[in-house]
Amino acid sequence: MSVVNEPSLRIFTSLQPGDLVELKHQVKVGFRSWETITVGRVVEARRRRHGLHHQRNHDDKAYSDIIVLQRPDGELTTVTLDEFSVLKKISDAKD
């Protein structure tokens, strides 16, 4: 089961490379956190298996929903969706 909120999960599952999206999410570093908005074109959107959990059973699988975005300046960034993420497709004038 995904921890991503239902509206964002519906959008996530429909994403295609080239879609223009806006993602409002929290950035956490140590005890500090702030909200930011990332805008970019989808390069890849998928569920990725990871091993971030310490001392889990070897066959216990953990997944994260990730989006690789290309920002307007060409920078690639990877964001992980969580229950606080708000994902929105932006209509593109080129469509």
C-alpha positions, 0 to 999 in steps of 0.5 A: 500500500502506498503512503501517497495521498489518493489524488496525487497517487492517481496523477502519479500513475497516469504520468508520461515522459514529457508531462509538465508537473508541479510538486509541492513537497516538504524538504527535511534536513535534520530537525529543520523542514520547509515546504517548496514547489518543484516544477519540471517535465517528467523524465521517469515516474516509477515505484523504486525498491530501496534498502533504506530500512535498517535491520529488516528481514532480507525478503521484506521489500520497501518501495518509494514512488519517485519522479525524475524531473527535468527543471526548466534550466535543464537540471535533473532532480529526483523527488520521492512522494510521501503523504504530504506531497501534492502533485499537479499536472500543468497544462502546457501551451505546446499541447 
